[in-house]
Amino acid sequence: MDTPALQQIVVNALEDIKARDIEVIDTARHTPLFDRIVVASAESGRQTRALAQNVQDKVKAAGGEVISVEGQETGEWVLVDLGSIVVHIMQPAVRSYYKLEELWSTAPAARRPAAAAAAGQ
């Protein structure tokens, strides 16, 4: 299955169960391991697990393959590895702590020289 089709299946599956703040990040230029990261928020462990299960079910129904799933036990952060796409479903506190969008952002972060930062400027 090609990446754009798989991405659409994933986003639709997340929207079906009311995921919030769905973001798709193109990582093809940053790593050879996968082409996209999809990050979404869920309000509870129950919803996080339900979203991950729905993604798995929809991908399998479309003939895709689920490589692995991690984090379903706690439900704070569930990762669904689909090969070319890695789906991160997180509760808001976890998402704001790890800031995956910033980590994989293509825009450079604002930078200050180390001496200015140490001086508190």
ABEGO torsion letter per residue (X at the ends): XBAAAAAAAAAAAAAAAGBBGBBBBBAAAABAABABBBBBBBABAAAAAAAAAAAAAAAAAAGBBBABBBGAAAGABBBBBAGABBBBBBBAAAAAAAGAAAAABABBBBBBBAAAAAAGX
